[in-house]
Amino acid sequence: MNTRQWLEKLVAFDTTSRNSNLELITTVRDSLQAQGITPWFAHNKERTKANLFATLPATQGSEAGNTQGGIVLSGHTDVVPVDGQNWDSDPFKLTERDGLLYGRGSCDMKGYIAASLALVPEFLAMPRAKPLHLAFSYDEEIGCAGAPSMLAELQERGIRPEGCVVGEPTNMQVVVAHKGINVFSCSVHGKSAHSSLTPQGCNAIEYAARLICAIRDFADAYKANGPYDALYDVPFSTMTTNQIRGGIAINTIPNLCEFTYEFRNLPGMSPDKIQEQITHYVRDHLLPKMQAEYPEAKIDIGVIAGSPALETAEQEAITSLVRALTQDNEKRKVAYATEAGLFQRIGIPTIVCGPGDIIQAHKPNEFVAIAQLERCEDFLRKLGRSLQAT
């Protein structure tokens, strides 16, 4: 299948993060197996989702059969929801209009996966002194929650790639750095009472609101005082509360309020130290006030997901290679997070470069330009040829 055909097939799978991706991932596995490649899966705990990793071994001379070193092509298979969005066409049916291919995930980032899969027959025909690896993950869209199990197994198997290209949409431009993402849940436990008897209760919503306002104060401090990196479109670390739920009736003091918050840290900033600000505020300021009203009050904070920031050095071989293949020497950093930081954390230098524009991601009528997919194919062919012995 060519890239267009692969993309049509991939878009047709509704791999919204709340769903399983197994139908898509087994389709990819079956295609690779039919070409003589043996992928392996790294499942989630419930075995309802899986990452796929596959290696095309080296073929040249004394290196034939070698699976060490080489380059990883990495992409995520999940997509964001279409709920409440007004699409002009079926989001799970690839539709072409004016040189653009519309569909959920066409840009973010099934286009890159489609191009990678379409070129597998060409990769297999190329002489290679080093292997080429494919890594397709689940649950990237909910905090890069899926890839860690794949990378842990990669280390257990002793596979040590030399570089990685994460194909998030960058208009096929080179991105060398991005922020980290850290997502947390918070449950504030108070005491219920009739709303006419407020001294007998402990209002979980009101105390949650105080914590949410504190998080905003911390965010405002980073905006005002830095540290800064001017190469980012948002040049400071950010913090925000994005979901909240609490209360059962208008005349009942709520005993529970739950919310989620996140922060996105610049490379070089410790996520643990950022989180410590919140922990200290809860422990030293908020909880004592709650427990003065209700001794059994508590605040539970849990980690939902997280992915480290990325900053790849210019002297890394993968940086030099991708810059040479794309003829792009500009230094770019982005505020959104990817799985690239996870690869870098286990010692695999990583670059972000893929087809499409991040502006189109997550929106109704998401699309990728056919011209972008063609540029991606050209880049991947050159990448494959770069693995030949010189």
Summary of the structure (lengths in Angstrom):
residues: 390
radius of gyration: 23.3
end to end distance: 30.6
largest distance: 83.2
contacts: 1360
relative contact order: 0.19
helix: 36%
strand: 24%
